[in-house]
């Protein structure tokens, strides 16, 4: 794996921090999916979506044996993630490409679903969508994070769009009409939301579009 990264066995849980070669202001994290059985654990490298570096980083990540390359989405701090994921998908063959994480406020669920369905098609089924309530992406444009109930609603809409279903938004019935047929592989997703019954940090739950 990438030089300087802590080596993790597939039955480990948690994350390790590795530093970007250009300095401590850019960090990547090894993410081991806790909800997977040991044989299905994935090692995902997190980076930032700077287009001049994406292709090199993606190529190196695949050569080094990483399972995926995940981009942080915060529009005021880093370039656009959809461009980065497209570039990464075009220069790799097996590497998962996705977000760690995006949100469903600055990016409407229909917009997110359309973007990821496109990347899923382009990459041959290698898109991985990570969503959460939002942090700097919302704060820096004066928006507030959705409540737990609001987040569940947004997530439900996202899943509906990805599944090619009709999604009820107010009085409108909305769907992605351009999606491939139902036999096409759907984009898997993970979500992170706070525990509504406690003040504990966000708990991560895995979801997968039908």
C-alpha positions as CSV (number, residue, x, y, z in Angstrom):
1,X,0.0,0.0,0.0
2,X,0.9,3.7,-0.1
3,X,4.2,4.4,1.7
4,X,3.7,5.6,5.2
5,X,0.3,4.1,5.7
6,X,-0.3,1.9,8.7
7,X,-0.8,-1.7,7.5
8,X,-4.2,-3.1,8.5
9,X,-5.3,-6.7,8.4
10,X,-8.7,-7.5,6.8
11,X,-10.2,-8.3,10.2
12,X,-9.2,-4.9,11.7
13,X,-11.7,-2.3,12.3
14,X,-11.2,1.4,12.1
15,X,-9.0,3.7,10.1
16,X,-5.5,4.8,9.8
17,X,-4.2,8.2,8.7
18,X,-1.6,8.5,6.0
19,X,-0.1,11.8,4.9
20,X,-0.2,13.2,1.4
21,X,3.4,13.5,0.0
22,X,2.9,17.2,-0.5
23,X,2.4,17.9,3.2
24,X,0.2,17.5,6.3
25,X,-2.4,19.9,5.0
26,X,-3.7,17.1,2.7
27,X,-4.5,13.8,4.3
28,X,-5.9,10.5,3.2
29,X,-7.5,7.8,5.3
30,X,-7.6,4.0,5.1
31,X,-11.2,3.1,5.7
32,X,-12.0,-0.5,6.6
33,X,-15.7,-1.1,6.3
34,X,-16.9,-2.3,9.7
35,X,-20.2,-3.7,8.4
36,X,-18.5,-6.1,6.0
37,X,-17.5,-9.7,7.0
38,X,-13.7,-10.0,7.1
39,X,-13.5,-11.5,3.7
40,X,-15.3,-8.5,2.2
41,X,-13.4,-5.7,4.0
42,X,-12.4,-3.0,1.6
43,X,-9.4,-0.6,1.8
44,X,-10.4,2.8,0.5
45,X,-8.0,5.7,0.0
46,X,-9.4,9.1,0.6
47,X,-8.0,12.1,-1.2
48,X,-9.0,15.5,-2.5
49,X,-10.4,16.2,-6.0
50,X,-7.6,18.3,-7.5
51,X,-7.9,17.5,-11.2
52,X,-4.2,17.9,-12.0
53,X,-3.4,15.1,-9.7
54,X,-6.4,12.7,-9.8
55,X,-5.3,10.5,-12.7
56,X,-1.8,10.0,-11.2
57,X,-3.2,9.3,-7.8
58,X,-5.8,6.9,-9.1
59,X,-3.4,5.0,-11.3
60,X,-0.9,4.7,-8.4
61,X,-3.7,3.6,-5.9
62,X,-4.8,0.8,-8.3
63,X,-1.2,-0.3,-8.8
64,X,-0.6,-0.3,-5.0
65,X,-3.6,-2.5,-4.4
66,X,-6.1,-0.1,-2.9
67,X,-9.7,-1.2,-3.4
68,X,-11.1,2.3,-4.0
69,X,-10.4,6.0,-4.2
70,X,-12.9,8.3,-2.3
71,X,-13.1,12.0,-2.7
72,X,-14.2,14.6,-0.1
73,X,-16.9,16.9,-1.3
74,X,-16.8,20.4,0.0
75,X,-17.3,22.8,-2.9
76,X,-15.7,25.9,-1.3
77,X,-12.5,24.0,-0.3
78,X,-11.9,21.5,-3.2
79,X,-12.6,21.2,-6.9
80,X,-15.7,19.3,-8.1
81,X,-15.9,15.6,-7.2
82,X,-17.8,14.5,-10.3
83,X,-15.0,15.6,-12.5
84,X,-12.4,13.9,-10.3
85,X,-14.4,10.6,-10.2
86,X,-14.7,10.7,-14.0
87,X,-11.0,11.2,-14.5
88,X,-10.2,8.4,-11.9
89,X,-12.6,6.0,-13.6
90,X,-11.2,6.6,-17.1
91,X,-7.6,5.7,-16.1
92,X,-8.3,2.6,-14.0
93,X,-9.9,-0.8,-14.5
94,X,-10.8,-2.2,-11.1
95,X,-10.6,0.7,-8.6
96,X,-13.8,1.8,-7.0
97,X,-14.4,5.6,-7.3
98,X,-16.7,7.6,-5.0
99,X,-17.3,10.1,-2.2
100,X,-16.3,10.2,1.4
101,X,-18.7,12.0,1.6
102,X,-21.1,14.2,-0.2
103,X,-24.4,15.6,1.1
104,X,-28.0,15.8,-0.1
105,X,-28.6,19.5,0.6
106,X,-26.2,21.4,-1.6
107,X,-26.6,18.5,-4.0
108,X,-30.2,17.6,-4.6
109,X,-30.9,13.8,-4.4
110,X,-31.9,13.8,-8.1
111,X,-28.6,15.5,-9.0
112,X,-26.5,13.1,-6.9
113,X,-28.4,10.1,-8.3
114,X,-28.0,11.2,-11.9
115,X,-24.3,12.0,-11.4
116,X,-23.5,8.6,-9.8
117,X,-25.6,6.6,-12.2
118,X,-23.6,8.3,-15.0
119,X,-20.3,7.4,-13.3
120,X,-21.6,3.9,-12.6
121,X,-22.2,3.4,-16.3
122,X,-18.9,5.0,-17.3
123,X,-16.8,3.0,-14.9
124,X,-18.5,-0.4,-15.6
125,X,-20.1,-0.6,-12.1
126,X,-17.3,0.8,-10.0
127,X,-19.1,3.9,-8.4
128,X,-19.5,4.0,-4.6
129,X,-21.6,6.7,-3.1
130,X,-21.0,7.9,0.4
131,X,-23.4,10.5,1.8
132,X,-23.9,12.3,5.2
133,X,-25.8,15.2,6.6
134,X,-23.1,17.7,5.6
135,X,-20.4,19.8,7.3
136,X,-18.3,22.5,5.7
137,X,-20.1,22.1,2.4
138,X,-23.2,23.5,4.1
139,X,-21.6,25.8,6.7
140,X,-19.6,27.7,4.2
141,X,-22.7,28.6,2.2
142,X,-24.9,29.4,5.1
143,X,-27.0,26.2,5.1
144,X,-27.8,24.0,8.1
145,X,-27.6,20.3,8.3
146,X,-30.9,18.4,7.9
147,X,-32.5,16.8,10.9
148,X,-32.4,13.1,11.2
149,X,-36.0,12.8,9.8
150,X,-35.1,15.2,7.0
151,X,-32.0,13.2,6.2
152,X,-33.9,9.9,6.1
153,X,-36.4,11.5,3.6
154,X,-33.5,12.8,1.4
155,X,-31.8,9.4,1.5
156,X,-35.1,7.6,0.6
157,X,-35.5,9.9,-2.4
158,X,-31.9,9.2,-3.5
159,X,-32.4,5.5,-3.3
160,X,-35.6,5.8,-5.3
161,X,-33.9,7.7,-8.0
162,X,-31.1,5.3,-8.2
163,X,-33.6,2.4,-8.5
164,X,-35.4,4.1,-11.4
165,X,-38.5,4.6,-9.3
166,X,-41.0,7.4,-9.3
167,X,-40.1,9.7,-6.3
168,X,-42.8,11.9,-4.8
169,X,-41.4,15.4,-4.2
170,X,-44.2,17.7,-2.9
171,X,-46.9,17.4,-5.5
172,X,-44.6,16.2,-8.2
173,X,-43.8,12.6,-9.2
174,X,-40.2,12.7,-10.2
175,X,-37.8,10.1,-11.7
176,X,-34.6,9.8,-13.8
177,X,-36.0,9.0,-17.2
178,X,-32.7,8.4,-18.9
179,X,-31.5,5.5,-16.6
180,X,-30.5,2.2,-18.2
181,X,-32.9,-0.7,-17.9
182,X,-33.5,-2.4,-14.5
183,X,-30.9,-5.1,-15.3
184,X,-28.0,-2.6,-15.1
185,X,-25.9,-2.7,-12.0
186,X,-27.0,-0.1,-9.4
187,X,-24.7,2.2,-7.6
188,X,-24.0,1.0,-4.0
189,X,-24.1,3.6,-1.3
190,X,-23.2,4.2,2.4
191,X,-24.7,6.8,4.7
192,X,-23.7,8.4,7.9
193,X,-26.3,9.9,10.3
194,X,-26.5,10.8,14.0
195,X,-28.2,8.5,16.4
196,X,-31.5,10.2,17.1
197,X,-31.8,8.7,20.6
198,X,-28.4,10.0,21.9
199,X,-25.9,12.8,21.5
200,X,-23.3,10.3,20.3
201,X,-21.2,10.9,17.2
202,X,-22.7,9.9,13.9
203,X,-23.2,6.2,13.4
204,X,-22.6,4.7,9.9
205,X,-25.1,2.5,8.2
206,X,-24.7,0.8,4.9
207,X,-27.3,0.9,2.2
208,X,-27.5,-0.4,-1.3
209,X,-29.8,0.7,-4.0
210,X,-32.0,-2.1,-5.2
